[in-house]
Amino acid sequence: MAGYFAIFLVLLTLASGLIWLLDALLLAPKRRERLVLAQSSAGSQLTAETSDTLLKEPAVVETAKSIFPVIAAITLFRSFLYEPFQIPSGSMMPTLLVGDFILVEKFSYDVKDPVWRKTLYHNKLPQHGDVAVFKYPEQPTVDFIKRIVGLPGDRIIYRDKQLYIDKACAAGQTTGCGTLERITLTHVPDNQFFQGQRQQRRFHEALGENGHNILITPGAPELVRQYHQQPGTAIDEFVVPAGHYFAIGDNRDNSRDSRFWGFIPADNLVGKAVFIWMSFEFSEDPNSWLPGWVPVGVRFERLGKIE
């Protein structure tokens, strides 16, 4: 089921629309009838002030009519086109930072209703390298964002901080699949990212159409014993079931993802993250008098398309 805010928007849209419809079909005609009766009883034309009083809409109707178009537009836009999200953690660094505000394209994948999340229209399927928002399988009221690295039928290996993919072959496909591929990593000089006291290394990972950057923390242990154990596979190997996807964070040593809790059902997909529309910087000084949630700057250079 959808989050509480989505349900609230839908209910508010329905309530304001029904009040408007009720007024148009029942209440407004009765007000006009009272005006005609009052004019007949008076035997002459009523004053403008009296007419306005008799025709005046109740406050709840006036409010409903004023908010319905706006709320309906917001609900439609947010449910079927684009939904804004804020990045709360560093699991997708360097692609996404804490304080980034992103737009998620809802129609990139299957289009779902905003309340029960039942598929209304089958659209495109996720591709390798997509940054996707989805309902966390272990707590579906929580939204997660990770990068899709495994499609249904793929065999994924994450070993020694290196990603390997044996892509499933589609019907009639004879190339580009069926062979375990080591995803190429190219070092990108960058000294700005740290995990605790450990400096992280930035790499370009050649997955998807254009590839993307990831972070690896030298010296950080791989928590292999905590990995999701799939029957019949090695502890660092995963075969993606039909109707599911495998996703991991770009901050490879600081992300709790499919390696730890398993696969994402297709029904849990919310949409594809496509654009950073705002990015706030926050103070990291523990002695600052400002609360940690108060922005201290805007990172204009980060605005744009998400790779």
C-alpha atoms as a printed R data frame, in Angstrom:
    type eleno elety resid chain resno       x       y       z
1   ATOM     1    CA   MET     A     1   0.000   0.000   0.000
2   ATOM     2    CA   ALA     A     2   1.127   3.575  -0.591
3   ATOM     3    CA   GLY     A     3   2.575   5.916   2.030
4   ATOM     4    CA   TYR     A     4   0.355   7.974   4.307
5   ATOM     5    CA   PHE     A     5   0.946  11.210   2.399
6   ATOM     6    CA   ALA     A     6  -0.178   9.665  -0.903
7   ATOM     7    CA   ILE     A     7  -3.324   8.326   0.760
8   ATOM     8    CA   PHE     A     8  -3.976  11.728   2.355
9   ATOM     9    CA   LEU     A     9  -3.699  13.473  -1.032
10  ATOM    10    CA   VAL     A    10  -6.103  11.033  -2.680
11  ATOM    11    CA   LEU     A    11  -8.649  11.321   0.137
12  ATOM    12    CA   LEU     A    12  -8.421  15.122   0.130
13  ATOM    13    CA   THR     A    13  -8.918  15.182  -3.650
14  ATOM    14    CA   LEU     A    14 -11.946  12.886  -3.434
15  ATOM    15    CA   ALA     A    15 -13.490  14.783  -0.515
16  ATOM    16    CA   SER     A    16 -13.127  18.232  -2.081
17  ATOM    17    CA   GLY     A    17 -14.357  16.947  -5.453
18  ATOM    18    CA   LEU     A    18 -17.419  15.294  -3.920
19  ATOM    19    CA   ILE     A    19 -18.295  18.442  -1.958
20  ATOM    20    CA   TRP     A    20 -18.037  20.507  -5.140
21  ATOM    21    CA   LEU     A    21 -20.215  17.996  -7.034
22  ATOM    22    CA   LEU     A    22 -22.787  17.861  -4.213
23  ATOM    23    CA   ASP     A    23 -23.032  21.629  -4.227
24  ATOM    24    CA   ALA     A    24 -23.413  21.817  -7.997
25  ATOM    25    CA   LEU     A    25 -26.133  19.141  -8.140
26  ATOM    26    CA   LEU     A    26 -28.107  19.766  -4.924
27  ATOM    27    CA   LEU     A    27 -27.135  22.742  -2.795
28  ATOM    28    CA   ALA     A    28 -26.714  25.447  -5.442
29  ATOM    29    CA   PRO     A    29 -30.160  24.751  -7.061
30  ATOM    30    CA   LYS     A    30 -31.782  24.950  -3.620
31  ATOM    31    CA   ARG     A    31 -30.129  28.323  -2.955
32  ATOM    32    CA   ARG     A    32 -31.455  29.619  -6.279
33  ATOM    33    CA   GLU     A    33 -34.946  28.320  -5.406
34  ATOM    34    CA   ARG     A    34 -34.837  30.199  -2.093
35  ATOM    35    CA   LEU     A    35 -33.894  33.367  -3.963
36  ATOM    36    CA   VAL     A    36 -36.855  32.999  -6.336
37  ATOM    37    CA   LEU     A    37 -39.237  32.387  -3.421
38  ATOM    38    CA   ALA     A    38 -37.895  35.400  -1.546
39  ATOM    39    CA   GLN     A    39 -38.371  37.611  -4.610
40  ATOM    40    CA   SER     A    40 -41.948  36.337  -5.025
41  ATOM    41    CA   SER     A    41 -42.759  37.005  -1.375
42  ATOM    42    CA   ALA     A    42 -41.268  40.498  -1.527
43  ATOM    43    CA   GLY     A    43 -43.149  41.273  -4.734
44  ATOM    44    CA   SER     A    44 -40.124  43.092  -6.115
45  ATOM    45    CA   GLN     A    45 -36.481  42.702  -6.947
46  ATOM    46    CA   LEU     A    46 -34.346  42.088  -3.848
47  ATOM    47    CA   THR     A    47 -31.318  44.191  -3.082
48  ATOM    48    CA   ALA     A    48 -27.945  42.963  -4.302
49  ATOM    49    CA   GLU     A    49 -26.814  42.422  -0.710
50  ATOM    50    CA   THR     A    50 -29.832  40.223   0.089
51  ATOM    51    CA   SER     A    51 -29.408  38.222  -3.131
52  ATOM    52    CA   ASP     A    52 -25.737  37.646  -2.400
53  ATOM    53    CA   THR     A    53 -26.592  36.461   1.114
54  ATOM    54    CA   LEU     A    54 -29.150  33.946  -0.174
55  ATOM    55    CA   LEU     A    55 -26.781  32.650  -2.874
56  ATOM    56    CA   LYS     A    56 -23.667  32.620  -0.683
57  ATOM    57    CA   GLU     A    57 -21.859  29.268  -0.641
58  ATOM    58    CA   PRO     A    58 -21.122  27.630   2.711
59  ATOM    59    CA   ALA     A    59 -17.513  28.040   3.824
60  ATOM    60    CA   VAL     A    60 -16.766  24.328   3.350
61  ATOM    61    CA   VAL     A    61 -18.040  24.457  -0.248
62  ATOM    62    CA   GLU     A    62 -16.050  27.603  -1.007
63  ATOM    63    CA   THR     A    63 -12.903  26.002   0.397
64  ATOM    64    CA   ALA     A    64 -13.452  22.735  -1.491
65  ATOM    65    CA   LYS     A    65 -13.964  24.546  -4.804
66  ATOM    66    CA   SER     A    66 -10.813  26.590  -4.314
67  ATOM    67    CA   ILE     A    67  -8.501  23.704  -3.380
68  ATOM    68    CA   PHE     A    68  -9.861  20.895  -5.583
69  ATOM    69    CA   PRO     A    69  -8.150  21.906  -8.881
70  ATOM    70    CA   VAL     A    70  -4.809  22.408  -7.134
71  ATOM    71    CA   ILE     A    71  -4.954  19.233  -5.048
72  ATOM    72    CA   ALA     A    72  -6.172  17.168  -8.012
73  ATOM    73    CA   ALA     A    73  -3.316  18.448 -10.183
74  ATOM    74    CA   ILE     A    74  -0.749  17.709  -7.463
75  ATOM    75    CA   THR     A    75  -2.160  14.207  -6.906
76  ATOM    76    CA   LEU     A    76  -2.097  13.349 -10.617
77  ATOM    77    CA   PHE     A    77   1.395  14.793 -11.095
78  ATOM    78    CA   ARG     A    78   2.803  13.044  -8.040
79  ATOM    79    CA   SER     A    79   1.060   9.726  -8.648
80  ATOM    80    CA   PHE     A    80   1.659   9.208 -12.356
81  ATOM    81    CA   LEU     A    81   4.365  11.611 -13.547
82  ATOM    82    CA   TYR     A    82   7.027  12.781 -11.093
83  ATOM    83    CA   GLU     A    83   7.395  12.524  -7.329
84  ATOM    84    CA   PRO     A    84   9.948  14.512  -5.289
85  ATOM    85    CA   PHE     A    85  12.203  12.735  -2.795
86  ATOM    86    CA   GLN     A    86  14.929  13.866  -0.420
87  ATOM    87    CA   ILE     A    87  18.119  11.832  -0.013
88  ATOM    88    CA   PRO     A    88  18.468  11.015   3.721
89  ATOM    89    CA   SER     A    89  21.717   8.993   3.780
90  ATOM    90    CA   GLY     A    90  25.058   8.552   2.079
91  ATOM    91    CA   SER     A    91  24.470   5.058   0.679
92  ATOM    92    CA   MET     A    92  24.348   6.387  -2.905
93  ATOM    93    CA   MET     A    93  27.413   8.636  -2.756
94  ATOM    94    CA   PRO     A    94  28.989   9.998  -4.899
95  ATOM    95    CA   THR     A    95  25.960   9.936  -7.232
96  ATOM    96    CA   LEU     A    96  23.574  11.312  -4.601
97  ATOM    97    CA   LEU     A    97  24.482  13.213  -1.436
98  ATOM    98    CA   VAL     A    98  22.596  13.925   1.763
99  ATOM    99    CA   GLY     A    99  20.609  17.091   1.047
100 ATOM   100    CA   ASP     A   100  19.919  16.297  -2.617
101 ATOM   101    CA   PHE     A   101  16.298  16.691  -3.684
102 ATOM   102    CA   ILE     A   102  15.432  14.513  -6.642
103 ATOM   103    CA   LEU     A   103  12.578  13.836  -9.032
104 ATOM   104    CA   VAL     A   104  11.500  10.238  -9.560
105 ATOM   105    CA   GLU     A   105   9.839   9.465 -12.893
106 ATOM   106    CA   LYS     A   106   6.812   7.339 -11.979
107 ATOM   107    CA   PHE     A   107   5.986   6.231 -15.537
108 ATOM   108    CA   SER     A   108   9.477   4.864 -16.278
109 ATOM   109    CA   TYR     A   109   8.277   1.458 -15.097
110 ATOM   110    CA   ASP     A   110   4.777   0.041 -14.576
111 ATOM   111    CA   VAL     A   111   2.185   2.712 -13.765
112 ATOM   112    CA   LYS     A   112   0.440   1.964 -10.443
113 ATOM   113    CA   ASP     A   113  -2.528   3.446  -8.630
114 ATOM   114    CA   PRO     A   114  -1.468   5.812  -5.804
115 ATOM   115    CA   VAL     A   115  -3.191   3.955  -2.942
116 ATOM   116    CA   TRP     A   116  -3.179   0.171  -3.439
117 ATOM   117    CA   ARG     A   117  -0.240   0.238  -5.902
118 ATOM   118    CA   LYS     A   118  -1.921  -2.128  -8.322
119 ATOM   119    CA   THR     A   119  -0.528  -1.988 -11.855
120 ATOM   120    CA   LEU     A   120  -2.708   0.081 -14.186
121 ATOM   121    CA   TYR     A   121  -0.421   0.032 -17.219
122 ATOM   122    CA   HIS     A   122   2.623  -2.059 -18.099
123 ATOM   123    CA   ASN     A   123   5.425   0.191 -19.305
124 ATOM   124    CA   LYS     A   124   9.186  -0.282 -19.633
125 ATOM   125    CA   LEU     A   125  11.236  -2.597 -17.419
126 ATOM   126    CA   PRO     A   126  14.249  -1.492 -15.328
127 ATOM   127    CA   GLN     A   127  17.642  -1.715 -17.006
128 ATOM   128    CA   HIS     A   128  21.149  -2.371 -15.697
129 ATOM   129    CA   GLY     A   129  22.454   0.837 -14.115
130 ATOM   130    CA   ASP     A   130  19.088   2.500 -13.383
131 ATOM   131    CA   VAL     A   131  18.857   4.417 -10.116
132 ATOM   132    CA   ALA     A   132  15.496   3.216  -8.798
133 ATOM   133    CA   VAL     A   133  13.244   4.089  -5.877
134 ATOM   134    CA   PHE     A   134  11.323   1.158  -4.420
135 ATOM   135    CA   LYS     A   135   9.410   0.045  -1.359
136 ATOM   136    CA   TYR     A   136  11.823  -1.659   1.036
137 ATOM   137    CA   PRO     A   137  10.799  -5.338   0.946
138 ATOM   138    CA   GLU     A   138  11.242  -5.789   4.714
139 ATOM   139    CA   GLN     A   139   9.218  -2.633   5.535
140 ATOM   140    CA   PRO     A   140   7.056  -1.599   2.552
141 ATOM   141    CA   THR     A   141   6.098   1.772   4.066
142 ATOM   142    CA   VAL     A   142   9.732   2.896   3.685
143 ATOM   143    CA   ASP     A   143  11.179   4.103   0.357
144 ATOM   144    CA   PHE     A   144  14.706   3.015  -0.593
145 ATOM   145    CA   ILE     A   145  16.901   4.201  -3.456
146 ATOM   146    CA   LYS     A   146  19.634   2.003  -4.960
147 ATOM   147    CA   ARG     A   147  21.129   1.127  -8.345
148 ATOM   148    CA   ILE     A   148  19.722  -1.811 -10.305
149 ATOM   149    CA   VAL     A   149  22.527  -4.244 -11.153
150 ATOM   150    CA   GLY     A   150  20.595  -7.480 -11.597
151 ATOM   151    CA   LEU     A   151  17.561  -8.245 -13.779
152 ATOM   152    CA   PRO     A   152  15.410 -11.401 -13.618
153 ATOM   153    CA   GLY     A   153  17.538 -14.455 -14.444
154 ATOM   154    CA   ASP     A   154  20.899 -12.687 -13.982
155 ATOM   155    CA   ARG     A   155  23.611 -14.263 -11.860
156 ATOM   156    CA   ILE     A   156  25.352 -11.676  -9.670
157 ATOM   157    CA   ILE     A   157  28.645 -12.097  -7.842
158 ATOM   158    CA   TYR     A   158  30.084  -9.424  -5.537
159 ATOM   159    CA   ARG     A   159  33.526 -10.590  -4.490
160 ATOM   160    CA   ASP     A   160  36.567  -8.645  -3.255
161 ATOM   161    CA   LYS     A   161  34.622  -5.398  -3.873
162 ATOM   162    CA   GLN     A   162  34.260  -6.269  -7.540
163 ATOM   163    CA   LEU     A   163  30.938  -6.757  -9.337
164 ATOM   164    CA   TYR     A   164  30.451  -9.629 -11.789
165 ATOM   165    CA   ILE     A   165  27.291 -10.197 -13.836
166 ATOM   166    CA   ASP     A   166  26.202 -13.192 -15.886
167 ATOM   167    CA   LYS     A   167  23.308 -11.624 -17.795
168 ATOM   168    CA   ALA     A   168  20.303 -13.794 -18.585
169 ATOM   169    CA   CYS     A   169  19.704 -14.473 -22.288
170 ATOM   170    CA   ALA     A   170  16.391 -13.418 -23.787
171 ATOM   171    CA   ALA     A   171  14.652 -15.651 -26.326
172 ATOM   172    CA   GLY     A   172  16.864 -15.876 -29.410
173 ATOM   173    CA   GLN     A   173  19.699 -13.823 -27.884
174 ATOM   174    CA   THR     A   174  23.168 -15.283 -28.480
175 ATOM   175    CA   THR     A   175  25.534 -12.382 -27.665
176 ATOM   176    CA   GLY     A   176  25.992 -10.149 -24.636
177 ATOM   177    CA   CYS     A   177  24.699 -12.777 -22.231
178 ATOM   178    CA   GLY     A   178  25.399 -16.203 -20.783
179 ATOM   179    CA   THR     A   179  28.974 -15.357 -19.760
180 ATOM   180    CA   LEU     A   180  30.167 -14.081 -16.398
181 ATOM   181    CA   GLU     A   181  31.398 -10.533 -17.020
182 ATOM   182    CA   ARG     A   182  33.720  -8.564 -14.752
183 ATOM   183    CA   ILE     A   183  32.343  -5.003 -14.667
184 ATOM   184    CA   THR     A   184  35.260  -2.685 -15.440
185 ATOM   185    CA   LEU     A   185  36.342  -0.207 -12.765
186 ATOM   186    CA   THR     A   186  38.456   2.840 -13.650
187 ATOM   187    CA   HIS     A   187  39.987   4.894 -10.845
188 ATOM   188    CA   VAL     A   188  38.901   8.549 -10.680
189 ATOM   189    CA   PRO     A   189  41.234  10.779  -8.605
190 ATOM   190    CA   ASP     A   190  39.157  12.293  -5.777
191 ATOM   191    CA   ASN     A   191  40.081  12.913  -2.129
192 ATOM   192    CA   GLN     A   192  36.855  14.408  -0.762
193 ATOM   193    CA   PHE     A   193  35.010  11.316   0.527
194 ATOM   194    CA   PHE     A   194  35.593   9.538   3.850
195 ATOM   195    CA   GLN     A   195  33.948   6.702   5.747
196 ATOM   196    CA   GLY     A   196  34.835   7.471   9.340
197 ATOM   197    CA   GLN     A   197  38.612   7.968   9.326
198 ATOM   198    CA   ARG     A   198  39.108   5.945   6.151
199 ATOM   199    CA   GLN     A   199  39.543   7.822   2.892
200 ATOM   200    CA   GLN     A   200  37.430   6.379   0.093
201 ATOM   201    CA   ARG     A   201  38.452   5.768  -3.500
202 ATOM   202    CA   ARG     A   202  36.263   6.812  -6.405
203 ATOM   203    CA   PHE     A   203  35.835   4.598  -9.483
204 ATOM   204    CA   HIS     A   204  33.888   4.765 -12.709
205 ATOM   205    CA   GLU     A   205  31.912   1.535 -13.116
206 ATOM   206    CA   ALA     A   206  31.091   0.595 -16.729
207 ATOM   207    CA   LEU     A   207  27.539  -0.643 -16.172
208 ATOM   208    CA   GLY     A   208  24.583   0.569 -18.187
209 ATOM   209    CA   GLU     A   209  24.565   3.007 -21.078
210 ATOM   210    CA   ASN     A   210  27.037   5.589 -19.734
211 ATOM   211    CA   GLY     A   211  28.347   4.012 -16.528
212 ATOM   212    CA   HIS     A   212  28.495   5.812 -13.195
213 ATOM   213    CA   ASN     A   213  30.787   6.571 -10.266
214 ATOM   214    CA   ILE     A   214  30.998   4.495  -7.098
215 ATOM   215    CA   LEU     A   215  32.940   4.675  -3.828
216 ATOM   216    CA   ILE     A   216  35.008   1.882  -2.324
217 ATOM   217    CA   THR     A   217  36.596   2.073   1.129
218 ATOM   218    CA   PRO     A   218  39.994   0.350   1.203
219 ATOM   219    CA   GLY     A   219  40.461  -1.588   4.413
220 ATOM   220    CA   ALA     A   220  36.757  -1.795   5.214
221 ATOM   221    CA   PRO     A   221  35.854  -5.467   5.660
222 ATOM   222    CA   GLU     A   222  33.309  -7.113   3.404
223 ATOM   223    CA   LEU     A   223  30.455  -8.255   5.612
224 ATOM   224    CA   VAL     A   224  30.026 -11.474   3.692
225 ATOM   225    CA   ARG     A   225  28.649 -13.393   6.664
226 ATOM   226    CA   GLN     A   226  25.738 -10.948   6.781
227 ATOM   227    CA   TYR     A   227  24.857 -11.436   3.114
228 ATOM   228    CA   HIS     A   228  21.480 -12.836   2.137
229 ATOM   229    CA   GLN     A   229  22.009 -16.567   1.710
230 ATOM   230    CA   GLN     A   230  20.225 -17.966  -1.322
231 ATOM   231    CA   PRO     A   231  19.930 -21.755  -1.359
232 ATOM   232    CA   GLY     A   232  22.148 -23.452  -3.935
233 ATOM   233    CA   THR     A   233  24.567 -20.539  -4.423
234 ATOM   234    CA   ALA     A   234  27.861 -19.379  -2.928
235 ATOM   235    CA   ILE     A   235  27.583 -16.877  -0.083
236 ATOM   236    CA   ASP     A   236  28.582 -13.965  -2.384
237 ATOM   237    CA   GLU     A   237  26.552 -15.172  -5.370
238 ATOM   238    CA   PHE     A   238  22.912 -14.346  -6.183
239 ATOM   239    CA   VAL     A   239  20.600 -15.604  -8.932
240 ATOM   240    CA   VAL     A   240  17.772 -13.103  -9.478
241 ATOM   241    CA   PRO     A   241  14.346 -14.826  -9.476
242 ATOM   242    CA   ALA     A   242  11.691 -14.089 -12.084
243 ATOM   243    CA   GLY     A   243   9.774 -10.903 -11.333
244 ATOM   244    CA   HIS     A   244  12.527  -9.558  -9.052
245 ATOM   245    CA   TYR     A   245  15.547  -7.239  -9.210
246 ATOM   246    CA   PHE     A   246  18.900  -6.930  -7.440
247 ATOM   247    CA   ALA     A   247  20.082  -3.469  -6.359
248 ATOM   248    CA   ILE     A   248  23.113  -2.141  -4.493
249 ATOM   249    CA   GLY     A   249  24.258   1.298  -3.348
250 ATOM   250    CA   ASP     A   250  27.012   3.252  -5.075
251 ATOM   251    CA   ASN     A   251  28.725   3.704  -1.705
252 ATOM   252    CA   ARG     A   252  29.618   0.034  -1.741
253 ATOM   253    CA   ASP     A   253  31.006  -0.315   1.792
254 ATOM   254    CA   ASN     A   254  28.308   1.852   3.374
255 ATOM   255    CA   SER     A   255  25.034   0.574   1.955
256 ATOM   256    CA   ARG     A   256  22.535  -1.982   3.199
257 ATOM   257    CA   ASP     A   257  21.072  -3.370   0.015
258 ATOM   258    CA   SER     A   258  20.165  -6.556  -1.872
259 ATOM   259    CA   ARG     A   259  23.407  -8.173  -0.762
260 ATOM   260    CA   PHE     A   260  22.005  -8.211   2.776
261 ATOM   261    CA   TRP     A   261  18.218  -8.546   2.445
262 ATOM   262    CA   GLY     A   262  17.665 -10.123  -0.953
263 ATOM   263    CA   PHE     A   263  15.621  -9.214  -4.009
264 ATOM   264    CA   ILE     A   264  13.145  -6.470  -4.911
265 ATOM   265    CA   PRO     A   265   9.719  -7.650  -6.159
266 ATOM   266    CA   ALA     A   266   8.684  -5.833  -9.327
267 ATOM   267    CA   ASP     A   267   5.511  -4.646  -7.555
268 ATOM   268    CA   ASN     A   268   7.698  -2.703  -5.081
269 ATOM   269    CA   LEU     A   269   9.206  -0.465  -7.758
270 ATOM   270    CA   VAL     A   270   8.165   3.193  -7.466
271 ATOM   271    CA   GLY     A   271  10.071   4.792 -10.329
272 ATOM   272    CA   LYS     A   272  13.402   5.867 -11.794
273 ATOM   273    CA   ALA     A   273  15.411   8.723 -10.259
274 ATOM   274    CA   VAL     A   274  16.136  11.100 -13.131
275 ATOM   275    CA   PHE     A   275  16.949  14.619 -11.913
276 ATOM   276    CA   ILE     A   276  18.431  16.579  -8.995
277 ATOM   277    CA   TRP     A   277  16.338  19.745  -8.749
278 ATOM   278    CA   MET     A   278  17.873  21.133  -5.536
279 ATOM   279    CA   SER     A   279  20.866  20.324  -3.355
280 ATOM   280    CA   PHE     A   280  21.458  21.821   0.092
281 ATOM   281    CA   GLU     A   281  24.720  21.742   2.005
282 ATOM   282    CA   PHE     A   282  24.661  21.257   5.770
283 ATOM   283    CA   SER     A   283  27.252  22.137   8.382
284 ATOM   284    CA   GLU     A   284  29.407  19.250   9.624
285 ATOM   285    CA   ASP     A   285  30.851  21.311  12.460
286 ATOM   286    CA   PRO     A   286  29.699  19.752  15.772
287 ATOM   287    CA   ASN     A   287  30.297  23.120  17.489
288 ATOM   288    CA   SER     A   288  28.079  25.073  15.097
289 ATOM   289    CA   TRP     A   289  25.211  26.979  16.743
290 ATOM   290    CA   LEU     A   290  22.947  26.062  13.833
291 ATOM   291    CA   PRO     A   291  20.820  22.888  14.062
292 ATOM   292    CA   GLY     A   292  22.095  20.131  11.781
293 ATOM   293    CA   TRP     A   293  18.979  20.259   9.587
294 ATOM   294    CA   VAL     A   294  19.427  23.951   8.680
295 ATOM   295    CA   PRO     A   295  21.074  24.415   5.231
296 ATOM   296    CA   VAL     A   296  24.208  26.554   5.076
297 ATOM   297    CA   GLY     A   297  24.468  26.666   1.298
298 ATOM   298    CA   VAL     A   298  23.152  25.495  -2.061
299 ATOM   299    CA   ARG     A   299  25.208  23.179  -4.291
300 ATOM   300    CA   PHE     A   300  24.103  24.567  -7.658
301 ATOM   301    CA   GLU     A   301  26.748  22.524  -9.484
302 ATOM   302    CA   ARG     A   302  24.908  19.323  -8.555
303 ATOM   303    CA   LEU     A   303  21.636  20.238 -10.248
304 ATOM   304    CA   GLY     A   304  20.883  18.181 -13.334
305 ATOM   305    CA   LYS     A   305  20.371  14.721 -14.740
306 ATOM   306    CA   ILE     A   306  21.219  11.666 -12.612
307 ATOM   307    CA   GLU     A   307  23.618   9.165 -14.184
